Amino acid sequence: MKQRMSLIIRFFLAVVAFIGIDQTTKWAAREILATRQLTAGPIGLVLTMNTGIAFGLFSGRSWVVPVNTILGLAVAIAGVTAWDRGERGVARGLLLMFSGFAGNFVDRLVFGRVTDFLWVRGWSVFNVADCLVTAGAILCGLALAFPKRWGFHA
C-alpha cells in the first residue's frame, strides 16, 4: 500500500510539473503575444483563445468540457493502473495525456477557454498541453505495438 501511495504521489507531482510548464508558456504567450505575432515562414507564435478541445475541435460545444474532464480522470486512473501492472510505456503515455487534459482544464476553469499560441502553417494553433496529449497518445500506441522495446515490465 505504501508503494502504491508513493507511485500515486510521483504520478501527480509529474502532472503538476507538466501543468506548470504548460501554464507558464500560456502566461508568456498572453503577455508577449497580446500585441504582436511572431512568425517565420511556416511556423510562428500567434495568440488565440480556443473554446473547443485540442486543435480547436468542437469549438463552442458546451458538452465538451465535462466529457473531456471525465476522459481525463479515466486516463489518470488507467495510468496508475498500467504502472502497477508494469506497463511503463503505457503509463508514461497516459501521464502525458492526463497532464495535457489537466493543463487545458485549468485554462477552461480560469478563462472559460484555452490559450493557444503555437502555429504551424496549414495545420492549426495549439499549445504545450495539446502536444502532451498527442505525444502521450503516440507513446501509448508505440508501447502497445512494440511492448518489449517501448517499456512493458521495465
C-alpha positions in Angstrom: 0.0 0.0 0.0 2.8 2.4 0.9 4.5 1.7 -2.5 1.2 2.4 -4.3 0.8 5.8 -2.5 4.4 6.7 -3.4 3.5 5.9 -7.1 0.4 8.0 -7.0 2.3 10.9 -5.4 5.0 10.7 -8.0 2.4 10.5 -10.8 0.7 13.6 -9.6 3.9 15.5 -8.9 4.9 14.9 -12.6 1.4 16.1 -13.6 1.9 19.2 -11.6 5.3 19.8 -13.2 3.8 19.4 -16.7 0.9 21.7 -15.9 3.4 24.3 -14.6 5.3 24.2 -17.9 2.0 24.5 -19.8 0.6 27.3 -17.8 3.9 29.2 -17.8 4.1 29.1 -21.6 0.5 30.2 -21.9 1.1 33.1 -19.5 4.1 34.1 -21.5 2.0 33.9 -24.7 -0.7 36.0 -23.3 1.8 38.6 -22.1 4.1 38.8 -25.1 1.7 38.0 -28.0 -1.2 40.2 -26.9 0.0 43.0 -29.2 2.1 41.2 -31.8 2.6 37.9 -33.7 5.9 36.3 -34.3 6.1 34.2 -37.4 8.9 32.9 -39.6 7.9 31.0 -42.7 5.8 28.0 -41.9 5.9 28.3 -38.0 5.2 31.0 -35.5 3.7 32.3 -32.3 0.1 33.6 -32.7 -2.2 34.1 -29.7 -5.7 32.6 -30.0 -8.3 31.7 -27.4 -10.0 28.3 -28.1 -13.4 27.3 -26.8 -13.0 23.8 -28.1 -10.6 20.9 -27.3 -7.3 20.0 -28.9 -6.6 21.9 -32.1 -9.9 23.8 -32.0 -12.1 20.7 -32.4 -15.7 21.1 -31.2 -15.4 24.8 -30.6 -18.5 26.3 -28.9 -19.9 23.0 -27.8 -20.8 23.2 -24.1 -20.9 19.4 -23.6 -17.2 19.1 -24.5 -15.7 20.3 -21.2 -17.5 17.7 -18.9 -16.9 14.9 -21.3 -13.2 15.9 -21.6 -12.9 16.1 -17.8 -14.3 12.6 -17.3 -12.0 11.3 -20.1 -9.0 12.9 -18.3 -9.9 11.3 -15.0 -10.2 7.9 -16.7 -6.8 8.4 -18.3 -5.2 9.2 -14.9 -6.7 6.1 -13.3 -5.6 4.0 -16.2 -2.1 5.4 -16.0 -1.7 4.4 -12.3 -3.1 1.0 -13.0 -0.8 0.5 -16.0 2.2 1.4 -13.9 1.1 -1.1 -11.3 0.9 -3.8 -13.9 4.4 -3.0 -15.1 3.3 -1.3 -18.4 5.7 1.6 -18.0 5.5 2.9 -21.6 1.7 3.0 -21.5 1.7 4.6 -18.0 4.1 7.3 -19.2 2.0 8.0 -22.2 -1.1 8.2 -20.1 0.7 10.5 -17.7 1.5 12.9 -20.6 -2.1 12.7 -21.8 -3.6 13.4 -18.4 -1.2 16.3 -17.9 -2.4 17.8 -21.2 -6.0 17.4 -20.3 -5.4 18.9 -16.9 -3.4 21.9 -18.3 -6.2 22.8 -20.7 -8.8 22.2 -18.0 -7.1 24.8 -15.8 -7.5 27.3 -18.6 -11.1 26.5 -19.0 -11.7 27.0 -15.3 -9.8 30.3 -15.1 -10.6 31.9 -18.5 -13.5 29.9 -19.9 -11.3 29.0 -22.9 -7.9 27.7 -23.7 -4.9 29.8 -24.7 -3.3 28.5 -27.9 -0.2 30.1 -29.4 2.0 27.6 -31.3 1.2 28.0 -35.0 2.1 25.8 -38.0 1.0 26.9 -41.4 -1.6 24.6 -42.9 -2.2 22.9 -39.5 -3.6 24.8 -36.5 -2.8 26.9 -33.5 -2.2 24.7 -30.4 -0.3 24.7 -27.1 2.0 22.6 -24.9 -0.9 20.7 -23.3 -2.1 19.7 -26.8 1.5 18.5 -27.5 1.4 16.5 -24.3 -1.8 14.8 -25.3 -0.5 14.0 -28.7 2.9 12.7 -27.5 1.2 10.6 -24.9 -1.1 9.0 -27.4 1.8 8.2 -29.7 3.8 6.8 -26.7 0.8 4.6 -25.7 0.5 3.4 -29.3 4.2 2.5 -29.5 4.1 0.8 -26.2 1.2 -1.3 -27.2 2.5 -2.1 -30.7 6.1 -2.8 -29.5 5.8 -3.8 -25.8 9.4 -5.1 -25.3 11.0 -2.1 -26.9 8.8 0.7 -25.5 8.5 -0.2 -21.9 6.4 -3.0 -20.7 7.7 -4.5 -17.5 10.7 -2.2 -17.4 
